[in-house]
């Protein structure tokens, strides 16, 4: 019973992003650069090269990088790049994607 509680806590834990180091974090402060970071979301998943190739083919445009090490992650239907929303995918053919403004 205790194991299930721990898993639920990890699944709903907030994630943060270090803009300086370009990595997701579990705590508010980066252990590498000691900087205070921005809160993003929970349940981030890395995107690998084969997935990037598939997504580029499906959406008809290039992604800014080809892997998670360079800052590309996904949560549900949203692709994140360097801690900011990049693209929201849609299952509706006429609305295949929604692009966020990345500053």
N, C-alpha and C positions, 0 to 999 in steps of 0.2 A: 504494500500500500504506500509506503514512503517513497519508493522509486517513482511511482506515477506522479506524485506531487512535484518531485525534482524535475522531471521531464516537462511538465506543464509550465513550471517557473522559467526554465530555459527557453521554451518556445515563445513565451510572452515577454521575455526580457527585452528592454530597449537596447538598441545599438547606436553607436556614435561613429563619427567619421573624422579622422585626422586629415585635414586639408594639407598639412605640411608633409606628412609621410605617405599619404594616399592609401590608407588602410582602414578597414572597419575595426571598431573597438567595442569591448564589453563594458568598459568603464568610461567615465566622463573625461578623464585625463589620459593623454598618450604616455605610455611608459618609455617610448623612444625619445621624443622631443620635449616631453613634459608640458605640452601645450594643452589648453582647454579646447575641447572639440565640439562639433555641432551634433545635435541629436537627429537621427534619421528615422529608422523604423526597426521592426524586429523581423526575424525570419529571412535574412539575406541568403541568397544562394549564388555561388560563383558561376560564371558563364565561361565555358571552355571554347577552344578554337572551332571545333566541329559545330557546336551550337551557334556560334557567331556566324559561321558560313551559312548554316540553315536559315537563321533569322534574316541575314542580308538578302538571301534569295527570296524569302517570303515577303519582305517589306519593300524590296526594290530599291534599297539605298544602303550605303556603306555605314558601318558603325565606326566610331572614332578609334577603336582598338580591337584586338582579336582575342583578348583573354582577361581573366579576373586579376592577374598580377598587375595589369596596367590600369585597373580601376573600374572594370566592367562587372556589374552584379545584377541580379534579378530578384524581385519580390513579387509574387503573384504574376500579374501581367505587365508590370512596370520594369523597364530596364533603367538601371542607375549607372551613372558615370561620374567617378570622383566625388561621390557623396551627394549628387544632385540627380533629380529625375531627368531622364533623357527622352524616353519614348514609352508610351502606354499602348500596349497591343489590344486589339479588339477582335472578337470573333465574327463581327458583322463585316461582310465582304466590302461594302461601300465605305466603311470606316475602319480600314485595316490598322491604322495607327494614329495616335495623337502625339504630336511632338511638343515637348516642353522647351521653353527658352532657357538655354544654359548660359549663365553669365560667368 
